[in-house]
Amino acid sequence: MLCKRSEREIEKPTLVFLYWVLFPFCYFFFYFLLQFSIAMAAFFQLKLLYILLYSLYGSALAYISLFYDGVLHLTRNEIGFLLSIAPFVQVFACPLWTFVADRKPAAHGFLMAGLACIGGGCVLVLPLLPCLGLENPLALTAALAFGFAFFGSPVCALVDSAVLKILADQRAIYGNQRMWGSLSNGLHILTVGFVISQFGINTAFLVFGLGLVGFILLSLCIRIEAASTEDTEAVRPLLSNMDPTRSRFGYKPAMITQSRRSSSADSVVQHYASFRRGSLVSHANTVYVDDRDDGRFSALLRLSTTTTAALDAQLEAEAYVSQMNTPVPPLGLALSQIPTVDTSLAVLATLQLPTTTESEGSMLRSWRVWSFFITVFLYGIAFSMINQFLFLILHNDLDMSSSLIGWTGPLGGLAEMLTFWISKQLFERFSVVALMTMAHLTFMIRGLVYITVIPGETISQCLCLAMQLFNGLSYALLWSTSVFEVDTLFPGDQRAIAQGILAALNYGLGYGVGCLAGGFLYENYGYVWLVQVAVAVTAVSLVVFILGHLRHS
């Protein structure tokens, strides 16, 4: 009897554990695994392309400042100069290579592979520089940095372009593919940080090399259909027959939204659910055709450039989000509404700007528009001053290990994606002044925390990691609000150009100036002065934006 009673006493807690802990865990684990498999199955090649691409940015490129400092022993001024090369060069390189890819769609995959090979090769040469015994490796390092900036950096825009064109009439789910790049970037920064703390900084280049080989091989498999010469010649008259009031897409952006509002929300949700079955037809890619066009416009649809493809994705996603009877749209659609900086830079390859009327041209002379552009430029300077030197500050000045620094990747990426996810709802509920104020204040609070914490203490390290959530929130809030503000300030046929200028001012000119100024301040006055000046520039940026709105009002 005693034995049987003891067996029951042992079995009871075991059954309770199985019932309340193990079974639910297994259920949710397999459920997550099933959902993960379903998500990966749709356009698996495109998701893998983003995963491999951002494995490069989450490995050696993320920790490049630590390599410059700890291995090459460069000064902060020299590091700032090297980091400024990519933003300045990419403003010109990105439109150039995107233009080539749009003109030669059949060679799009080969172009991505070739540029990645050259640009990635420049990065992989860096660990070999100490073996050369150079007294000052700055000149050779700058040449390699320029090589990556000119050949490697535009690959991001080319990947966006390829994905948008391959999706064709399903461009609204472009964000579903893009978010895998953000996940890959965050996880690689975390993993590589741990590996560096165990085996040294050179292991980051090993991860970079493996990801580069995988990306090149996958890029060679990318095929984009090109229109034939006969079809191209046949549809050229269409361009002259299009109604100029309909912009380059043949319709006003409000037309598609208004027409879709007449349908029920349930039908729109069903359309979105049919994405995976490939049955959704894109309305944003429809070209206005009259009876004289003989119905031959399919080649024009296939000749869409990166710019038109990106705008198609935005308009499609906006139309479907506006009809969904849910408080928050699916994450993929939310990301599709917001173009990346690289895709926005690609629009600068447009050879013929849209003709502006007198009323539209006067907008470029508006103080509200110029104050908005100045705000984005100043914020880019401040953001670059801290973020480009962040790992050096955390490692050298705040005594954080590489394994802890690696957590900045997933934390910042998580905050960024969540903010993008609800950005449309925030923009509808709050004013643009309130959102821009929140973006600036969170960035300023983050900087003040960095200069007030005590280096080496556990609580200080936790606070610094928590501030990375503020970083993702601030950047995503400012960029998404800026994109929506562009839609408000500019007519439909000028939206793409305005976004290109926005990206050039923020990432190109702003980041470049921020790297140079940050390196000078860091070298001569220390990280406290660097952060203080960045906070001051952020405050000036906010004041300029508010004054622009007050004067407009």
MIBAZA-711520 format. One record per residue (C-alpha): residue in three letters; x, z, y. Coordinates in steps of 0.25 Angstrom, whole numbers, plus 5000, padded with zeros to 4 digits. Layout:
<recs>
ALAXZY...
</recs>
This chain:
<recs>
MET500050005000LEU501150045010CYS501849905007LYS500549825009ARG500249905022SER501649885027GLU501549735024ARG500249725032GLU500949805044ILE502049695044GLU501149575042LYS500249615054PRO501249615065THR501849485059LEU500449415059VAL500249465073PHE501549405078LEU501249275071TYR499849265076TRP500149305091VAL501549255093LEU502149155083PHE500849075081PRO500549055096PHE502049025098CYS502048915088TYR500748855093PHE501248845107PHE502548795103PHE502048685094TYR500948655105PHE502048645115LEU502848555106LEU501648465103GLN501448445118PHE502848425121SER502948315110ILE501648245116ALA502248255130MET503548195125ALA502948085117ALA502348015129PHE503447925135PHE504448005127GLN505547905132LEU505247935147LYS505248085145LEU506548075137LEU507147995148TYR506848105159ILE507348215149LEU508748145147LEU508848105162TYR508648245167SER509548305156LEU510648245165TYR510148315178GLY510048445170SER511448445164ALA512648405171LEU512048355184ALA511348495186TYR512648575185ILE513548475192SER513848565204LEU514348675194PHE515248565188TYR515748525201ASP516048665205GLY516548725192VAL517248615186LEU517748515197HIS517848635207LEU517348555218THR516948625232ARG515548645236ASN515748535247GLU516148445236ILE515048475227GLY514048455238PHE514648325241LEU514548285226LEU513148325225SER512648255237ILE513148115231ALA511948105222PRO510848125232PHE511448025242VAL511747915232GLN510447925225VAL509647895237PHE510247755236ALA510547745221CYS509147775216PRO508447665224LEU509547565220TRP509447585205THR507947605205PHE507847465212VAL508747405202ALA507847465191ASP506547415197ARG507147275199LYS507647275184PRO506647355176ALA507147295163ALA508547365165HIS507947495170GLY508347575157PHE509747515157LEU509947545172MET509547695169ALA510547695158GLY511647625166LEU511547715178ALA511447845169CYS512647805162ILE513447785175GLY512947895182GLY512947995170GLY514347945167CYS514847995181VAL514348125178LEU514948135164VAL516348105170LEU516248235179PRO516748325168LEU517948245166LEU518448255180PRO519248385178CYS520048315167LEU520548215178GLY521348325185LEU520848285199GLU521248375210ASN519948345217PRO518848275209LEU517848255220ALA518048105223LEU517848075208THR516748165206ALA516048105219ALA516147965213LEU515548015200ALA514448085208PHE514147955215GLY514147885202PHE513047975196ALA512247975210PHE512247825210PHE512047785196GLY511447915189SER510547975199PRO509647855201VAL509347865186CYS508247965189ALA507447865197LEU507647755187VAL507047845176ASP505847875185SER505747735187ALA505847695172VAL504847805168LEU503847755179LYS503947615174ILE503847645160LEU502647725162ALA501947605169ASP500447635170GLN500647785166ARG501547825178ALA500747945181ILE501348015169TYR502747995175GLY502848145178ASN502648175163GLN503948105160ARG504748155172MET504448305170TRP505248295157GLY506448265166SER506248395174LEU506148475161SER507448415156ASN508148445168GLY507748585168LEU508048615154HIS509348545155ILE509848625167LEU509448745159THR510148705146VAL511348655152GLY511548775161PHE511648855148VAL512548765141ILE513448765154SER513548915153GLN514048905139PHE514948785138GLY515248745152ILE514848645163ASN515348525155THR514248535145ALA513248495156PHE513948355156LEU513748355140VAL512248375142PHE512248265153GLY512948165144LEU512048185132GLY510848165142LEU511448045148VAL511647975135GLY510247995131PHE509747955144ILE510547825144LEU510047785130LEU508647815133SER508747735146LEU509247615138CYS507847615131ILE507047615144ARG506347475145ILE505447445158GLU504647315158ALA505047215168ALA504047105174SER504446965171THR504846875183GLU503646785182ASP502746905183THR503546955195GLU503446825202ALA501946815199VAL501546955205ARG502446945218PRO501246885226LEU500447015223LEU501347095232SER500847005244ASN499447015240MET499347165239ASP498547235250PRO499647305259THR498747425261ARG498847455246SER500347485246ARG501247435235PHE500347485224GLY499147405229TYR498247525232LYS498147645241PRO498547775234ALA497247835238MET496447715231ILE496847755217THR496647905219GLN495247885225SER494847785214ARG495247885203ARG494447995210SER493247925206SER493547945191SER493348075184ALA494448175182ASP494248175167SER494548025167VAL495848045174VAL496248155165GLN495948055153HIS496847955160TYR497948045161ALA497848085147SER497947945143PHE499347935148ARG499947955135ARG499047845129GLY499547745139SER498147715144LEU498247755158VAL498247635168SER499047655181HIS498247625194ALA499447655203ASN500147535198THR499047435201VAL499347325210TYR498247265219VAL497947125215ASP496947025220ASP496346905214ARG497546815218ASP498546895210ASP498046825196GLY498146965190ARG499646955188PHE500147095193SER500647155180ALA502147115183LEU502047185197LEU501647315190ARG502847305181LEU503747285193SER503447425199THR504647485205THR505047635204THR504347665217THR503047605213ALA503047665199ALA503347805205LEU502147785215ASP501247745204ALA501547865196GLN501247955208LEU499947885212GLU499447885197ALA499848035196GLU499148075209ALA497847995205TYR497748065192VAL498148205197SER497048185208GLN495948165197MET496348275187ASN495448395187THR496548495185PRO497248585195VAL498648545191PRO498948395186PRO499748375173LEU501248395176GLY501648245173LEU500648195184ALA501048295194LEU502548245192SER502048105193GLN501548125207ILE502948165212PRO504048065212THR505448115209VAL506548105220ASP507247995212THR506047905211SER505747925226LEU507147885229ALA506947755221VAL505947705231LEU507047685241ALA507347555233THR506147495239LEU506647375246GLN505347345255LEU504747465261PRO503247455263THR502747405277THR502347515286THR501247505297GLU501347565310SER500647685306GLU501447705293GLY502747685301SER502347795311MET502347895299LEU503847875298ARG503947925312SER503048045310TRP503748175312ARG502948235300VAL503648125291TRP505048145296SER504948295296PHE504448285281PHE505648195278ILE506648295285THR506048405278VAL506248345264PHE507748305269LEU508048445273TYR507448505261GLY508248415252ILE509548465259ALA509148615257PHE508748585243SER510048515239MET510948625246ILE510448725236ASN510048655224GLN511348565223PHE512148685223LEU511248785216PHE512048795203LEU513248825211ILE512548925218LEU511948995206HIS513248985198ASN514349015208ASP513649105218LEU512549175211ASP513249185197MET512249115188SER512649065175SER512448915171SER511448955161LEU510549025171ILE510748915181GLY510148825171TRP508848895172THR508748835186GLY508348695180PRO507048735172LEU506648835183GLY506748735194GLY506148625186LEU504948705182ALA504648745196GLU504848595200MET503948545190LEU502848645192THR502848625207PHE502748475205TRP501548495195ILE500748565206SER501248495218LYS500048415220GLN499148535220LEU500048605229PHE500048495239GLU498448485239ARG498348635241PHE499448665251SER499848595263VAL501148515263VAL501748615273ALA501448725264LEU502148665252MET503348615260THR503448755265MET503348815251ALA504448715246HIS505448755257LEU505148905256THR505348915241PHE506748845243MET507148935254ILE506749055246ARG507549005235GLY508748985244LEU508649125250VAL508649185236TYR509949125232ILE510649185244THR510049325242VAL510249355227ILE511449425222PRO512349335213GLY512449375198GLU511249465197THR510149435187ILE509049445197SER509749355206GLN509949245195CYS508449265192LEU508049245206CYS508949115207LEU508349055195ALA506949085200MET507249015213GLN507448885205LEU505948895204PHE505848895219ASN506748775219GLY505948695210LEU504648735218SER505248695231TYR505848565227ALA504548515220LEU503648565231LEU504448495242TRP504548365234SER503148355229THR502548395243SER503548295249VAL502948185240PHE501548225243GLU501848225258VAL502448085257ASP501148045251THR500448105263LEU501348055274PHE501547905270PRO500647795265GLY500647745251ASP501547635253GLN502547725259ARG502547835250ALA503647785241ILE504547765252ALA504347895258GLN504547965245GLY505947895244ILE506347935258LEU505848075254ALA506748075242ALA507948015249LEU507848125260ASN507648245250TYR508548205239GLY509548105244LEU509848145259GLY509448285258TYR510148325245GLY511348255249VAL511448325262GLY511148455255CYS512248435245LEU513248415256ALA512848525265GLY512648625253GLY514048595248PHE514648625262LEU513848755264TYR514148795250GLU515648775251ASN515848835265TYR514848945266GLY514348975252TYR513048965245VAL512249065254TRP512448975266LEU512148855258VAL510748915254GLN510448965268VAL510648835274ALA509848765263VAL508748865266ALA508848845281VAL508748695279THR507548715271ALA506848795282VAL507148685292SER506548585282LEU505248665282VAL505248675297VAL505348525299PHE504248505289ILE503248605296LEU503548545310GLY503348405305HIS501948445300LEU501648535312ARG501948415321HIS501148325313SER499948415313
</recs>
